[in-house]
Amino acid sequence: MIPQTLQQVRVSSDSSFSYPPDSMKGGQTKSEATSTDQRRKTRGRKKKTTTKDPNKPKRPPSAFFVFLDDFRREFNEANPNNKSVAAVGKAAGAKWKSMSEEEKAPYASKAESRKSEYLKSMQQYNMNLASGTNRGEDDESKSEVDEAGGSNEEEEDED
């Protein structure tokens, strides 16, 4: 709906000023735009996520996380009454920042070796995935019920 004064401006040809046609506005019309109610309905919903493959190798830790494993043990031995995870993280971060590159080198080398192992296992995983094997039917992923050949409930129902 266009107000009466704007209709007169568009219709009158004697005026040098006119508004651009609706197609040139660049915005959506009211019927095309999603309403606020629609946005509110979808705002709280979570997207459906795909299930992760339990056989996929985990990503390797960075040099800091390799350091953090060692530091956490030392910190907990020195402070057995500390229950705060944040305190451990802050202390580890402060020590990591204060360390020189030479002191960080052993952790970086461990991280690099774990990364190379990860890349090898990912390559093997992708080859298995491409060939059609290892799609959740690995012996490790089977439950004990499947290996036993069924459950006792089925036998009880038949009686």
WOJOWO-V360085 format. One record per backbone hydrogen bond with DSSP energy under -0.5 kcal/mol. NH is the residue of the N-H (numbers start at 0). CO is the residue of the C=O. E is the energy in kcal/mol with one decimal. If there is no record, write none. Layout:
nh->NH co->CO e->E
nh->NH co->CO e->E
This chain:
nh->6 co->2 e->-1.9
nh->7 co->3 e->-1.8
nh->8 co->4 e->-1.5
nh->9 co->5 e->-2.1
nh->10 co->6 e->-2.3
nh->11 co->7 e->-2.5
nh->23 co->20 e->-1.7
nh->24 co->21 e->-1.2
nh->32 co->28 e->-2.1
nh->38 co->34 e->-1.8
nh->39 co->35 e->-2.2
nh->40 co->36 e->-1.8
nh->41 co->37 e->-1.6
nh->42 co->38 e->-1.1
nh->43 co->39 e->-0.6
nh->44 co->41 e->-0.6
nh->53 co->51 e->-0.5
nh->55 co->52 e->-1.3
nh->65 co->61 e->-1.8
nh->66 co->62 e->-2.3
nh->67 co->63 e->-2.6
nh->68 co->64 e->-1.7
nh->69 co->65 e->-1.3
nh->70 co->66 e->-2.8
nh->71 co->67 e->-2.8
nh->72 co->68 e->-1.4
nh->73 co->69 e->-2.0
nh->74 co->70 e->-3.0
nh->75 co->71 e->-2.4
nh->76 co->72 e->-1.8
nh->77 co->73 e->-2.1
nh->78 co->74 e->-2.4
nh->81 co->78 e->-1.2
nh->84 co->82 e->-0.5
nh->87 co->83 e->-1.2
nh->88 co->84 e->-2.4
nh->89 co->85 e->-2.7
nh->90 co->86 e->-2.2
nh->91 co->87 e->-2.5
nh->92 co->88 e->-2.5
nh->93 co->89 e->-2.3
nh->94 co->90 e->-2.2
nh->95 co->91 e->-2.7
nh->96 co->92 e->-2.1
nh->97 co->93 e->-1.5
nh->98 co->94 e->-1.0
nh->103 co->99 e->-1.5
nh->104 co->100 e->-1.0
nh->107 co->103 e->-2.1
nh->108 co->104 e->-2.4
nh->109 co->105 e->-2.0
nh->110 co->106 e->-2.2
nh->111 co->107 e->-2.3
nh->112 co->108 e->-2.2
nh->113 co->109 e->-2.3
nh->114 co->110 e->-2.1
nh->115 co->111 e->-2.2
nh->116 co->112 e->-2.0
nh->117 co->113 e->-2.3
nh->118 co->114 e->-2.5
nh->119 co->115 e->-1.9
nh->120 co->116 e->-2.4
nh->121 co->117 e->-2.7
nh->122 co->118 e->-2.1
nh->123 co->119 e->-2.1
nh->124 co->120 e->-2.4
nh->125 co->121 e->-2.8
nh->126 co->122 e->-2.0
nh->127 co->123 e->-2.4
nh->128 co->124 e->-2.4
nh->129 co->125 e->-2.4
nh->130 co->126 e->-2.0
nh->131 co->127 e->-0.7
nh->131 co->128 e->-0.5
nh->132 co->127 e->-1.4
nh->140 co->137 e->-0.7
nh->141 co->137 e->-0.8
nh->141 co->138 e->-0.5
nh->146 co->142 e->-1.6
nh->147 co->143 e->-1.8
nh->148 co->144 e->-0.8
nh->148 co->145 e->-0.5
nh->149 co->144 e->-2.0
nh->154 co->150 e->-0.7
nh->155 co->151 e->-1.7
nh->156 co->152 e->-2.0
nh->157 co->153 e->-1.2
nh->158 co->154 e->-0.7
nh->158 co->155 e->-0.6
